[in-house]
Each structure stands twice: as C-alpha cells, then as structure tokens.
Amino acid sequence: MPKRHNSYAAGGNANWGIGANGLTAAGQSELLKDLGRQLQHSYQSILKDPAPDRIRQLLERLERAHHREGNENH
C-alpha cells in the first residue's frame, strides 16, 4: 500500500486557511462561534463523559499550583 503524504507532519500547511482574512472582526467572531458550536455538537458525547482519573488528577494538581501561585503574589 503506498504511503500517504501528511502535510501537517512536514509543516506543509503554511498555505492552508479557511478564507477568513477578508472578514471583518465581527465576521471572524461569528465564524469562530459557529466553529465552536459545530465542534461542541460533534463532540457532545465526549464532553459529557467524565475525565479519566489520571487527567482529573493532573487538572487538580494544576489548579492547586495556580492557587498557590496566586496566594504568593498577593
């Protein structure tokens, strides 16, 4: 079976775009909101699943470190 070229791995995606350069700031904002809605709809079942224990533990450690850092700066 022939190998398929993966342009992302080779950094060949420099010319890739979604054609949003000509949009106003409001248009870009709407585009991003729509993209977010589409992604949320596509991954809705995954978003409802609880995080695996290891990920949850890492998030808790990060949150504790963030709180400690905030307390040290005050």
PDB file of N, CA, C, O and CB in Angstrom:
ATOM      1  N   MET A   1       0.846  -1.167   0.000  1.00  0.00           N
ATOM      2  CA  MET A   1       0.000   0.000   0.000  1.00  0.00           C
ATOM      3  C   MET A   1       0.897   1.238   0.000  1.00  0.00           C
ATOM      4  O   MET A   1       1.817   1.317   0.814  1.00  0.00           O
ATOM      5  CB  MET A   1      -0.966  -0.006   1.221  1.00  0.00           C
ATOM      6  N   PRO A   2       0.658   2.207  -0.890  1.00  0.00           N
ATOM      7  CA  PRO A   2       1.513   3.396  -0.930  1.00  0.00           C
ATOM      8  C   PRO A   2       1.309   4.269   0.289  1.00  0.00           C
ATOM      9  O   PRO A   2       0.215   4.352   0.848  1.00  0.00           O
ATOM     10  CB  PRO A   2       1.244   4.202  -2.188  1.00  0.00           C
ATOM     11  N   LYS A   3       2.401   4.924   0.692  1.00  0.00           N
ATOM     12  CA  LYS A   3       2.323   5.831   1.836  1.00  0.00           C
ATOM     13  C   LYS A   3       1.631   7.112   1.402  1.00  0.00           C
ATOM     14  O   LYS A   3       1.811   7.586   0.280  1.00  0.00           O
ATOM     15  CB  LYS A   3       3.737   6.136   2.412  1.00  0.00           C
ATOM     16  N   ARG A   4       0.837   7.661   2.310  1.00  0.00           N
ATOM     17  CA  ARG A   4       0.166   8.925   2.044  1.00  0.00           C
ATOM     18  C   ARG A   4       0.981  10.046   2.666  1.00  0.00           C
ATOM     19  O   ARG A   4       1.482   9.924   3.784  1.00  0.00           O
ATOM     20  CB  ARG A   4      -1.287   8.920   2.595  1.00  0.00           C
ATOM     21  N   HIS A   5       1.103  11.121   1.939  1.00  0.00           N
ATOM     22  CA  HIS A   5       1.849  12.276   2.431  1.00  0.00           C
ATOM     23  C   HIS A   5       0.997  13.022   3.446  1.00  0.00           C
ATOM     24  O   HIS A   5      -0.155  13.356   3.170  1.00  0.00           O
ATOM     25  CB  HIS A   5       2.264  13.213   1.264  1.00  0.00           C
ATOM     26  N   ASN A   6       1.555  13.279   4.603  1.00  0.00           N
ATOM     27  CA  ASN A   6       0.864  14.041   5.636  1.00  0.00           C
ATOM     28  C   ASN A   6       1.493  15.425   5.682  1.00  0.00           C
ATOM     29  O   ASN A   6       2.570  15.600   6.253  1.00  0.00           O
ATOM     30  CB  ASN A   6       0.945  13.327   7.035  1.00  0.00           C
ATOM     31  N   SER A   7       0.828  16.410   5.083  1.00  0.00           N
ATOM     32  CA  SER A   7       1.411  17.744   5.002  1.00  0.00           C
ATOM     33  C   SER A   7       1.549  18.388   6.375  1.00  0.00           C
ATOM     34  O   SER A   7       2.410  19.247   6.565  1.00  0.00           O
ATOM     35  CB  SER A   7       0.572  18.626   4.102  1.00  0.00           C
ATOM     36  N   TYR A   8       0.716  17.991   7.336  1.00  0.00           N
ATOM     37  CA  TYR A   8       0.814  18.573   8.673  1.00  0.00           C
ATOM     38  C   TYR A   8       2.111  18.152   9.358  1.00  0.00           C
ATOM     39  O   TYR A   8       2.768  18.967  10.006  1.00  0.00           O
ATOM     40  CB  TYR A   8      -0.392  18.159   9.525  1.00  0.00           C
ATOM     41  N   ALA A   9       2.473  16.899   9.215  1.00  0.00           N
ATOM     42  CA  ALA A   9       3.686  16.402   9.849  1.00  0.00           C
ATOM     43  C   ALA A   9       4.924  17.071   9.254  1.00  0.00           C
ATOM     44  O   ALA A   9       5.921  17.274   9.946  1.00  0.00           O
ATOM     45  CB  ALA A   9       3.781  14.879   9.698  1.00  0.00           C
ATOM     46  N   ALA A  10       4.853  17.408   7.979  1.00  0.00           N
ATOM     47  CA  ALA A  10       6.005  18.008   7.316  1.00  0.00           C
ATOM     48  C   ALA A  10       6.007  19.526   7.424  1.00  0.00           C
ATOM     49  O   ALA A  10       6.904  20.186   6.900  1.00  0.00           O
ATOM     50  CB  ALA A  10       6.035  17.602   5.863  1.00  0.00           C
ATOM     51  N   GLY A  11       5.012  20.080   8.097  1.00  0.00           N
ATOM     52  CA  GLY A  11       4.926  21.532   8.211  1.00  0.00           C
ATOM     53  C   GLY A  11       4.452  22.166   6.915  1.00  0.00           C
ATOM     54  O   GLY A  11       4.664  23.360   6.704  1.00  0.00           O
ATOM     55  N   GLY A  12       3.822  21.401   6.052  1.00  0.00           N
ATOM     56  CA  GLY A  12       3.384  21.900   4.760  1.00  0.00           C
ATOM     57  C   GLY A  12       2.029  22.563   4.774  1.00  0.00           C
ATOM     58  O   GLY A  12       1.421  22.733   3.717  1.00  0.00           O
ATOM     59  N   ASN A  13       1.539  22.941   5.926  1.00  0.00           N
ATOM     60  CA  ASN A  13       0.213  23.549   5.992  1.00  0.00           C
ATOM     61  C   ASN A  13       0.289  25.073   6.049  1.00  0.00           C
ATOM     62  O   ASN A  13      -0.682  25.714   6.452  1.00  0.00           O
ATOM     63  CB  ASN A  13      -0.543  23.024   7.201  1.00  0.00           C
ATOM     64  N   ALA A  14       1.413  25.665   5.659  1.00  0.00           N
ATOM     65  CA  ALA A  14       1.584  27.114   5.748  1.00  0.00           C
ATOM     66  C   ALA A  14       0.594  27.854   4.863  1.00  0.00           C
ATOM     67  O   ALA A  14       0.228  28.985   5.184  1.00  0.00           O
ATOM     68  CB  ALA A  14       3.003  27.501   5.367  1.00  0.00           C
ATOM     69  N   ASN A  15       0.149  27.264   3.770  1.00  0.00           N
ATOM     70  CA  ASN A  15      -0.779  27.918   2.862  1.00  0.00           C
ATOM     71  C   ASN A  15      -2.233  27.569   3.153  1.00  0.00           C
ATOM     72  O   ASN A  15      -3.129  28.021   2.440  1.00  0.00           O
ATOM     73  CB  ASN A  15      -0.445  27.553   1.446  1.00  0.00           C
ATOM     74  N   TRP A  16      -2.472  26.793   4.160  1.00  0.00           N
ATOM     75  CA  TRP A  16      -3.825  26.387   4.498  1.00  0.00           C
ATOM     76  C   TRP A  16      -4.558  27.531   5.181  1.00  0.00           C
ATOM     77  O   TRP A  16      -3.966  28.276   5.961  1.00  0.00           O
ATOM     78  CB  TRP A  16      -3.810  25.145   5.395  1.00  0.00           C
ATOM     79  N   GLY A  17      -5.831  27.669   4.890  1.00  0.00           N
ATOM     80  CA  GLY A  17      -6.626  28.700   5.540  1.00  0.00           C
ATOM     81  C   GLY A  17      -8.102  28.413   5.358  1.00  0.00           C
ATOM     82  O   GLY A  17      -8.489  27.523   4.600  1.00  0.00           O
ATOM     83  N   ILE A  18      -8.914  29.171   6.057  1.00  0.00           N
ATOM     84  CA  ILE A  18     -10.360  28.997   5.938  1.00  0.00           C
ATOM     85  C   ILE A  18     -10.989  30.160   5.205  1.00  0.00           C
ATOM     86  O   ILE A  18     -12.214  30.272   5.158  1.00  0.00           O
ATOM     87  CB  ILE A  18     -10.995  28.844   7.310  1.00  0.00           C
ATOM     88  N   GLY A  19     -10.175  31.026   4.632  1.00  0.00           N
ATOM     89  CA  GLY A  19     -10.681  32.140   3.861  1.00  0.00           C
ATOM     90  C   GLY A  19     -11.302  33.232   4.710  1.00  0.00           C
ATOM     91  O   GLY A  19     -12.206  33.931   4.254  1.00  0.00           O
ATOM     92  N   ALA A  20     -10.829  33.389   5.943  1.00  0.00           N
ATOM     93  CA  ALA A  20     -11.404  34.368   6.851  1.00  0.00           C
ATOM     94  C   ALA A  20     -10.649  35.687   6.858  1.00  0.00           C
ATOM     95  O   ALA A  20     -11.031  36.609   7.578  1.00  0.00           O
ATOM     96  CB  ALA A  20     -11.445  33.810   8.236  1.00  0.00           C
ATOM     97  N   ASN A  21      -9.584  35.796   6.069  1.00  0.00           N
ATOM     98  CA  ASN A  21      -8.775  37.010   6.103  1.00  0.00           C
ATOM     99  C   ASN A  21      -9.542  38.240   5.664  1.00  0.00           C
ATOM    100  O   ASN A  21      -9.254  39.341   6.133  1.00  0.00           O
ATOM    101  CB  ASN A  21      -7.565  36.842   5.236  1.00  0.00           C
ATOM    102  N   GLY A  22     -10.518  38.083   4.770  1.00  0.00           N
ATOM    103  CA  GLY A  22     -11.274  39.222   4.283  1.00  0.00           C
ATOM    104  C   GLY A  22     -12.461  39.582   5.155  1.00  0.00           C
ATOM    105  O   GLY A  22     -13.189  40.524   4.840  1.00  0.00           O
ATOM    106  N   LEU A  23     -12.676  38.856   6.245  1.00  0.00           N
ATOM    107  CA  LEU A  23     -13.816  39.117   7.114  1.00  0.00           C
ATOM    108  C   LEU A  23     -13.534  40.273   8.069  1.00  0.00           C
ATOM    109  O   LEU A  23     -12.390  40.527   8.446  1.00  0.00           O
ATOM    110  CB  LEU A  23     -14.175  37.864   7.902  1.00  0.00           C
ATOM    111  N   THR A  24     -14.594  40.958   8.443  1.00  0.00           N
ATOM    112  CA  THR A  24     -14.473  41.979   9.486  1.00  0.00           C
ATOM    113  C   THR A  24     -14.251  41.278  10.815  1.00  0.00           C
ATOM    114  O   THR A  24     -14.369  40.056  10.904  1.00  0.00           O
ATOM    115  CB  THR A  24     -15.741  42.897   9.540  1.00  0.00           C
ATOM    116  N   ALA A  25     -13.931  42.044  11.846  1.00  0.00           N
ATOM    117  CA  ALA A  25     -13.749  41.466  13.181  1.00  0.00           C
ATOM    118  C   ALA A  25     -15.030  40.772  13.628  1.00  0.00           C
ATOM    119  O   ALA A  25     -14.978  39.693  14.218  1.00  0.00           O
ATOM    120  CB  ALA A  25     -13.344  42.556  14.203  1.00  0.00           C
ATOM    121  N   ALA A  26     -16.186  41.387  13.347  1.00  0.00           N
ATOM    122  CA  ALA A  26     -17.471  40.773  13.725  1.00  0.00           C
ATOM    123  C   ALA A  26     -17.693  39.482  12.943  1.00  0.00           C
ATOM    124  O   ALA A  26     -18.202  38.503  13.488  1.00  0.00           O
ATOM    125  CB  ALA A  26     -18.644  41.756  13.476  1.00  0.00           C
ATOM    126  N   GLY A  27     -17.314  39.481  11.674  1.00  0.00           N
ATOM    127  CA  GLY A  27     -17.461  38.275  10.853  1.00  0.00           C
ATOM    128  C   GLY A  27     -16.567  37.156  11.339  1.00  0.00           C
ATOM    129  O   GLY A  27     -16.979  35.997  11.384  1.00  0.00           O
ATOM    130  N   GLN A  28     -15.331  37.503  11.707  1.00  0.00           N
ATOM    131  CA  GLN A  28     -14.416  36.496  12.238  1.00  0.00           C
ATOM    132  C   GLN A  28     -14.944  35.942  13.554  1.00  0.00           C
ATOM    133  O   GLN A  28     -14.850  34.741  13.808  1.00  0.00           O
ATOM    134  CB  GLN A  28     -13.011  37.089  12.434  1.00  0.00           C
ATOM    135  N   SER A  29     -15.497  36.813  14.389  1.00  0.00           N
ATOM    136  CA  SER A  29     -16.059  36.376  15.664  1.00  0.00           C
ATOM    137  C   SER A  29     -17.206  35.398  15.427  1.00  0.00           C
ATOM    138  O   SER A  29     -17.292  34.368  16.095  1.00  0.00           O
ATOM    139  CB  SER A  29     -16.544  37.585  16.488  1.00  0.00           C
ATOM    140  N   GLU A  30     -18.083  35.715  14.483  1.00  0.00           N
ATOM    141  CA  GLU A  30     -19.201  34.814  14.168  1.00  0.00           C
ATOM    142  C   GLU A  30     -18.709  33.491  13.619  1.00  0.00           C
ATOM    143  O   GLU A  30     -19.252  32.436  13.947  1.00  0.00           O
ATOM    144  CB  GLU A  30     -20.147  35.464  13.166  1.00  0.00           C
ATOM    145  N   LEU A  31     -17.676  33.544  12.780  1.00  0.00           N
ATOM    146  CA  LEU A  31     -17.102  32.325  12.219  1.00  0.00           C
ATOM    147  C   LEU A  31     -16.566  31.434  13.333  1.00  0.00           C
ATOM    148  O   LEU A  31     -16.800  30.226  13.333  1.00  0.00           O
ATOM    149  CB  LEU A  31     -15.984  32.662  11.214  1.00  0.00           C
ATOM    150  N   LEU A  32     -15.847  32.029  14.280  1.00  0.00           N
ATOM    151  CA  LEU A  32     -15.294  31.249  15.395  1.00  0.00           C
ATOM    152  C   LEU A  32     -16.389  30.695  16.288  1.00  0.00           C
ATOM    153  O   LEU A  32     -16.287  29.562  16.759  1.00  0.00           O
ATOM    154  CB  LEU A  32     -14.341  32.104  16.222  1.00  0.00           C
ATOM    155  N   LYS A  33     -17.440  31.478  16.530  1.00  0.00           N
ATOM    156  CA  LYS A  33     -18.568  30.989  17.335  1.00  0.00           C
ATOM    157  C   LYS A  33     -19.233  29.808  16.644  1.00  0.00           C
ATOM    158  O   LYS A  33     -19.565  28.811  17.287  1.00  0.00           O
ATOM    159  CB  LYS A  33     -19.599  32.116  17.578  1.00  0.00           C
ATOM    160  N   ASP A  34     -19.428  29.920  15.332  1.00  0.00           N
ATOM    161  CA  ASP A  34     -20.058  28.832  14.584  1.00  0.00           C
ATOM    162  C   ASP A  34     -19.187  27.589  14.611  1.00  0.00           C
ATOM    163  O   ASP A  34     -19.691  26.480  14.786  1.00  0.00           O
ATOM    164  CB  ASP A  34     -20.328  29.255  13.136  1.00  0.00           C
ATOM    165  N   LEU A  35     -17.888  27.767  14.440  1.00  0.00           N
ATOM    166  CA  LEU A  35     -16.960  26.639  14.514  1.00  0.00           C
ATOM    167  C   LEU A  35     -17.035  25.972  15.883  1.00  0.00           C
ATOM    168  O   LEU A  35     -17.053  24.745  15.978  1.00  0.00           O
ATOM    169  CB  LEU A  35     -15.522  27.104  14.225  1.00  0.00           C
ATOM    170  N   GLY A  36     -17.079  26.779  16.942  1.00  0.00           N
ATOM    171  CA  GLY A  36     -17.202  26.242  18.297  1.00  0.00           C
ATOM    172  C   GLY A  36     -18.482  25.450  18.481  1.00  0.00           C
ATOM    173  O   GLY A  36     -18.476  24.381  19.092  1.00  0.00           O
ATOM    174  N   ARG A  37     -19.586  25.976  17.950  1.00  0.00           N
ATOM    175  CA  ARG A  37     -20.864  25.257  18.054  1.00  0.00           C
ATOM    176  C   ARG A  37     -20.802  23.931  17.322  1.00  0.00           C
ATOM    177  O   ARG A  37     -21.284  22.915  17.823  1.00  0.00           O
ATOM    178  CB  ARG A  37     -22.010  26.106  17.495  1.00  0.00           C
ATOM    179  N   GLN A  38     -20.207  23.940  16.130  1.00  0.00           N
ATOM    180  CA  GLN A  38     -20.098  22.702  15.358  1.00  0.00           C
ATOM    181  C   GLN A  38     -19.232  21.667  16.068  1.00  0.00           C
ATOM    182  O   GLN A  38     -19.573  20.485  16.107  1.00  0.00           O
ATOM    183  CB  GLN A  38     -19.527  22.993  13.975  1.00  0.00           C
ATOM    184  N   LEU A  39     -18.108  22.118  16.629  1.00  0.00           N
ATOM    185  CA  LEU A  39     -17.239  21.192  17.365  1.00  0.00           C
ATOM    186  C   LEU A  39     -17.935  20.647  18.597  1.00  0.00           C
ATOM    187  O   LEU A  39     -17.840  19.456  18.892  1.00  0.00           O
ATOM    188  CB  LEU A  39     -15.939  21.883  17.768  1.00  0.00           C
ATOM    189  N   GLN A  40     -18.639  21.519  19.321  1.00  0.00           N
ATOM    190  CA  GLN A  40     -19.354  21.080  20.514  1.00  0.00           C
ATOM    191  C   GLN A  40     -20.415  20.055  20.147  1.00  0.00           C
ATOM    192  O   GLN A  40     -20.589  19.063  20.854  1.00  0.00           O
ATOM    193  CB  GLN A  40     -19.992  22.275  21.234  1.00  0.00           C
ATOM    194  N   HIS A  41     -21.123  20.285  19.052  1.00  0.00           N
ATOM    195  CA  HIS A  41     -22.146  19.330  18.618  1.00  0.00           C
ATOM    196  C   HIS A  41     -21.503  17.993  18.238  1.00  0.00           C
ATOM    197  O   HIS A  41     -22.012  16.929  18.590  1.00  0.00           O
ATOM    198  CB  HIS A  41     -22.947  19.899  17.422  1.00  0.00           C
ATOM    199  N   SER A  42     -20.378  18.060  17.517  1.00  0.00           N
ATOM    200  CA  SER A  42     -19.711  16.841  17.064  1.00  0.00           C
ATOM    201  C   SER A  42     -19.158  16.017  18.226  1.00  0.00           C
ATOM    202  O   SER A  42     -19.155  14.787  18.170  1.00  0.00           O
ATOM    203  CB  SER A  42     -18.589  17.190  16.106  1.00  0.00           C
ATOM    204  N   TYR A  43     -18.693  16.690  19.274  1.00  0.00           N
ATOM    205  CA  TYR A  43     -18.035  16.001  20.384  1.00  0.00           C
ATOM    206  C   TYR A  43     -18.879  16.016  21.655  1.00  0.00           C
ATOM    207  O   TYR A  43     -18.349  15.830  22.750  1.00  0.00           O
ATOM    208  CB  TYR A  43     -16.686  16.634  20.660  1.00  0.00           C
ATOM    209  N   GLN A  44     -20.181  16.234  21.521  1.00  0.00           N
ATOM    210  CA  GLN A  44     -21.069  16.359  22.670  1.00  0.00           C
ATOM    211  C   GLN A  44     -21.006  15.142  23.591  1.00  0.00           C
ATOM    212  O   GLN A  44     -20.965  15.294  24.812  1.00  0.00           O
ATOM    213  CB  GLN A  44     -22.489  16.569  22.199  1.00  0.00           C
ATOM    214  N   SER A  45     -20.998  13.955  23.028  1.00  0.00           N
ATOM    215  CA  SER A  45     -20.974  12.751  23.866  1.00  0.00           C
ATOM    216  C   SER A  45     -19.661  12.649  24.643  1.00  0.00           C
ATOM    217  O   SER A  45     -19.650  12.196  25.788  1.00  0.00           O
ATOM    218  CB  SER A  45     -21.175  11.492  23.001  1.00  0.00           C
ATOM    219  N   ILE A  46     -18.567  13.064  24.030  1.00  0.00           N
ATOM    220  CA  ILE A  46     -17.272  13.019  24.707  1.00  0.00           C
ATOM    221  C   ILE A  46     -17.231  14.038  25.836  1.00  0.00           C
ATOM    222  O   ILE A  46     -16.673  13.771  26.900  1.00  0.00           O
ATOM    223  CB  ILE A  46     -16.127  13.278  23.712  1.00  0.00           C
ATOM    224  N   LEU A  47     -17.828  15.218  25.600  1.00  0.00           N
ATOM    225  CA  LEU A  47     -17.829  16.266  26.611  1.00  0.00           C
ATOM    226  C   LEU A  47     -18.618  15.857  27.850  1.00  0.00           C
ATOM    227  O   LEU A  47     -18.338  16.340  28.948  1.00  0.00           O
ATOM    228  CB  LEU A  47     -18.402  17.547  26.033  1.00  0.00           C
ATOM    229  N   LYS A  48     -19.600  14.974  27.688  1.00  0.00           N
ATOM    230  CA  LYS A  48     -20.418  14.538  28.822  1.00  0.00           C
ATOM    231  C   LYS A  48     -19.718  13.463  29.656  1.00  0.00           C
ATOM    232  O   LYS A  48     -20.020  13.292  30.837  1.00  0.00           O
ATOM    233  CB  LYS A  48     -21.760  14.013  28.325  1.00  0.00           C
ATOM    234  N   ASP A  49     -18.791  12.749  29.042  1.00  0.00           N
ATOM    235  CA  ASP A  49     -18.075  11.692  29.765  1.00  0.00           C
ATOM    236  C   ASP A  49     -17.154  12.306  30.807  1.00  0.00           C
ATOM    237  O   ASP A  49     -16.548  13.348  30.558  1.00  0.00           O
ATOM    238  CB  ASP A  49     -17.265  10.806  28.788  1.00  0.00           C
ATOM    239  N   PRO A  50     -17.042  11.677  31.966  1.00  0.00           N
ATOM    240  CA  PRO A  50     -16.099  12.188  32.969  1.00  0.00           C
ATOM    241  C   PRO A  50     -14.664  12.002  32.475  1.00  0.00           C
ATOM    242  O   PRO A  50     -14.360  11.072  31.727  1.00  0.00           O
ATOM    243  CB  PRO A  50     -16.301  11.468  34.335  1.00  0.00           C
ATOM    244  N   ALA A  51     -13.807  12.895  32.905  1.00  0.00           N
ATOM    245  CA  ALA A  51     -12.394  12.804  32.530  1.00  0.00           C
ATOM    246  C   ALA A  51     -11.790  11.564  33.178  1.00  0.00           C
ATOM    247  O   ALA A  51     -12.174  11.196  34.288  1.00  0.00           O
ATOM    248  CB  ALA A  51     -11.613  14.087  32.956  1.00  0.00           C
ATOM    249  N   PRO A  52     -10.854  10.922  32.499  1.00  0.00           N
ATOM    250  CA  PRO A  52     -10.171   9.781  33.112  1.00  0.00           C
ATOM    251  C   PRO A  52      -9.475  10.229  34.405  1.00  0.00           C
ATOM    252  O   PRO A  52      -9.089  11.390  34.545  1.00  0.00           O
ATOM    253  CB  PRO A  52      -9.139   9.157  32.121  1.00  0.00           C
ATOM    254  N   ASP A  53      -9.325   9.294  35.337  1.00  0.00           N
ATOM    255  CA  ASP A  53      -8.729   9.610  36.645  1.00  0.00           C
ATOM    256  C   ASP A  53      -7.392  10.332  36.523  1.00  0.00           C
ATOM    257  O   ASP A  53      -7.154  11.301  37.243  1.00  0.00           O
ATOM    258  CB  ASP A  53      -8.540   8.338  37.449  1.00  0.00           C
ATOM    259  N   ARG A  54      -6.525   9.886  35.636  1.00  0.00           N
ATOM    260  CA  ARG A  54      -5.200  10.488  35.510  1.00  0.00           C
ATOM    261  C   ARG A  54      -5.309  11.958  35.057  1.00  0.00           C
ATOM    262  O   ARG A  54      -4.587  12.816  35.564  1.00  0.00           O
ATOM    263  CB  ARG A  54      -4.336   9.677  34.511  1.00  0.00           C
ATOM    264  N   ILE A  55      -6.193  12.239  34.123  1.00  0.00           N
ATOM    265  CA  ILE A  55      -6.388  13.613  33.653  1.00  0.00           C
ATOM    266  C   ILE A  55      -6.974  14.462  34.773  1.00  0.00           C
ATOM    267  O   ILE A  55      -6.558  15.603  34.973  1.00  0.00           O
ATOM    268  CB  ILE A  55      -7.310  13.647  32.407  1.00  0.00           C
ATOM    269  N   ARG A  56      -7.936  13.913  35.500  1.00  0.00           N
ATOM    270  CA  ARG A  56      -8.563  14.645  36.607  1.00  0.00           C
ATOM    271  C   ARG A  56      -7.523  14.984  37.675  1.00  0.00           C
ATOM    272  O   ARG A  56      -7.518  16.094  38.207  1.00  0.00           O
ATOM    273  CB  ARG A  56      -9.718  13.816  37.226  1.00  0.00           C
ATOM    274  N   GLN A  57      -6.645  14.029  37.987  1.00  0.00           N
ATOM    275  CA  GLN A  57      -5.592  14.270  38.980  1.00  0.00           C
ATOM    276  C   GLN A  57      -4.628  15.360  38.513  1.00  0.00           C
ATOM    277  O   GLN A  57      -4.220  16.212  39.302  1.00  0.00           O
ATOM    278  CB  GLN A  57      -4.819  12.973  39.265  1.00  0.00           C
ATOM    279  N   LEU A  58      -4.265  15.333  37.234  1.00  0.00           N
ATOM    280  CA  LEU A  58      -3.372  16.363  36.704  1.00  0.00           C
ATOM    281  C   LEU A  58      -4.031  17.742  36.745  1.00  0.00           C
ATOM    282  O   LEU A  58      -3.374  18.735  37.059  1.00  0.00           O
ATOM    283  CB  LEU A  58      -2.959  16.020  35.266  1.00  0.00           C
ATOM    284  N   LEU A  59      -5.317  17.806  36.433  1.00  0.00           N
ATOM    285  CA  LEU A  59      -6.035  19.076  36.495  1.00  0.00           C
ATOM    286  C   LEU A  59      -6.109  19.603  37.922  1.00  0.00           C
ATOM    287  O   LEU A  59      -5.975  20.805  38.149  1.00  0.00           O
ATOM    288  CB  LEU A  59      -7.440  18.917  35.925  1.00  0.00           C
ATOM    289  N   GLU A  60      -6.323  18.705  38.890  1.00  0.00           N
ATOM    290  CA  GLU A  60      -6.367  19.115  40.293  1.00  0.00           C
ATOM    291  C   GLU A  60      -5.011  19.658  40.741  1.00  0.00           C
ATOM    292  O   GLU A  60      -4.950  20.653  41.463  1.00  0.00           O
ATOM    293  CB  GLU A  60      -6.788  17.935  41.186  1.00  0.00           C
ATOM    294  N   ARG A  61      -3.920  19.008  40.315  1.00  0.00           N
ATOM    295  CA  ARG A  61      -2.571  19.494  40.658  1.00  0.00           C
ATOM    296  C   ARG A  61      -2.321  20.869  40.050  1.00  0.00           C
ATOM    297  O   ARG A  61      -1.756  21.753  40.695  1.00  0.00           O
ATOM    298  CB  ARG A  61      -1.493  18.498  40.172  1.00  0.00           C
ATOM    299  N   LEU A  62      -2.744  21.036  38.811  1.00  0.00           N
ATOM    300  CA  LEU A  62      -2.573  22.321  38.143  1.00  0.00           C
ATOM    301  C   LEU A  62      -3.364  23.415  38.852  1.00  0.00           C
ATOM    302  O   LEU A  62      -2.872  24.530  39.026  1.00  0.00           O
ATOM    303  CB  LEU A  62      -3.004  22.223  36.679  1.00  0.00           C
ATOM    304  N   GLU A  63      -4.575  23.097  39.255  1.00  0.00           N
ATOM    305  CA  GLU A  63      -5.403  24.073  39.963  1.00  0.00           C
ATOM    306  C   GLU A  63      -4.784  24.443  41.310  1.00  0.00           C
ATOM    307  O   GLU A  63      -4.765  25.617  41.682  1.00  0.00           O
ATOM    308  CB  GLU A  63      -6.821  23.523  40.166  1.00  0.00           C
ATOM    309  N   ARG A  64      -4.276  23.442  42.048  1.00  0.00           N
ATOM    310  CA  ARG A  64      -3.625  23.737  43.332  1.00  0.00           C
ATOM    311  C   ARG A  64      -2.398  24.621  43.136  1.00  0.00           C
ATOM    312  O   ARG A  64      -2.175  25.558  43.903  1.00  0.00           O
ATOM    313  CB  ARG A  64      -3.224  22.434  44.042  1.00  0.00           C
ATOM    314  N   ALA A  65      -1.604  24.324  42.113  1.00  0.00           N
ATOM    315  CA  ALA A  65      -0.408  25.124  41.840  1.00  0.00           C
ATOM    316  C   ALA A  65      -0.800  26.543  41.452  1.00  0.00           C
ATOM    317  O   ALA A  65      -0.124  27.499  41.833  1.00  0.00           O
ATOM    318  CB  ALA A  65       0.439  24.478  40.721  1.00  0.00           C
ATOM    319  N   HIS A  66      -1.864  26.687  40.714  1.00  0.00           N
ATOM    320  CA  HIS A  66      -2.339  28.013  40.312  1.00  0.00           C
ATOM    321  C   HIS A  66      -2.792  28.811  41.534  1.00  0.00           C
ATOM    322  O   HIS A  66      -2.507  30.004  41.644  1.00  0.00           O
ATOM    323  CB  HIS A  66      -3.495  27.890  39.293  1.00  0.00           C
ATOM    324  N   HIS A  67      -3.496  28.151  42.446  1.00  0.00           N
ATOM    325  CA  HIS A  67      -3.950  28.844  43.671  1.00  0.00           C
ATOM    326  C   HIS A  67      -2.753  29.245  44.547  1.00  0.00           C
ATOM    327  O   HIS A  67      -2.734  30.340  45.109  1.00  0.00           O
ATOM    328  CB  HIS A  67      -4.922  27.935  44.481  1.00  0.00           C
ATOM    329  N   ARG A  68      -1.765  28.363  44.658  1.00  0.00           N
ATOM    330  CA  ARG A  68      -0.563  28.694  45.441  1.00  0.00           C
ATOM    331  C   ARG A  68       0.159  29.890  44.823  1.00  0.00           C
ATOM    332  O   ARG A  68       0.600  30.794  45.532  1.00  0.00           O
ATOM    333  CB  ARG A  68       0.395  27.473  45.521  1.00  0.00           C
ATOM    334  N   GLU A  69       0.272  29.885  43.520  1.00  0.00           N
ATOM    335  CA  GLU A  69       0.941  30.992  42.828  1.00  0.00           C
ATOM    336  C   GLU A  69       0.175  32.296  43.035  1.00  0.00           C
ATOM    337  O   GLU A  69       0.780  33.349  43.233  1.00  0.00           O
ATOM    338  CB  GLU A  69       1.076  30.687  41.321  1.00  0.00           C
ATOM    339  N   GLY A  70      -1.132  32.227  42.989  1.00  0.00           N
ATOM    340  CA  GLY A  70      -1.955  33.417  43.222  1.00  0.00           C
ATOM    341  C   GLY A  70      -1.818  33.937  44.614  1.00  0.00           C
ATOM    342  O   GLY A  70      -1.796  35.152  44.809  1.00  0.00           O
ATOM    343  N   ASN A  71      -1.722  33.062  45.613  1.00  0.00           N
ATOM    344  CA  ASN A  71      -1.575  33.463  47.001  1.00  0.00           C
ATOM    345  C   ASN A  71      -0.201  34.074  47.269  1.00  0.00           C
ATOM    346  O   ASN A  71      -0.079  34.980  48.093  1.00  0.00           O
ATOM    347  CB  ASN A  71      -1.804  32.272  47.913  1.00  0.00           C
ATOM    348  N   GLU A  72       0.835  33.587  46.583  1.00  0.00           N
ATOM    349  CA  GLU A  72       2.184  34.111  46.767  1.00  0.00           C
ATOM    350  C   GLU A  72       2.326  35.514  46.176  1.00  0.00           C
ATOM    351  O   GLU A  72       3.153  36.297  46.644  1.00  0.00           O
ATOM    352  CB  GLU A  72       3.204  33.172  46.132  1.00  0.00           C
ATOM    353  N   ASN A  73       1.542  35.835  45.168  1.00  0.00           N
ATOM    354  CA  ASN A  73       1.634  37.135  44.502  1.00  0.00           C
ATOM    355  C   ASN A  73       0.825  38.216  45.219  1.00  0.00           C
ATOM    356  O   ASN A  73       0.898  39.384  44.839  1.00  0.00           O
ATOM    357  CB  ASN A  73       1.161  37.013  43.067  1.00  0.00           C
ATOM    358  N   HIS A  74       0.069  37.857  46.229  1.00  0.00           N
ATOM    359  CA  HIS A  74      -0.757  38.864  46.942  1.00  0.00           C
ATOM    360  C   HIS A  74      -0.148  39.254  48.244  1.00  0.00           C
ATOM    361  O   HIS A  74      -0.706  40.082  48.964  1.00  0.00           O
ATOM    362  CB  HIS A  74      -2.157  38.346  47.189  1.00  0.00           C
TER     363      HIS A  74
END
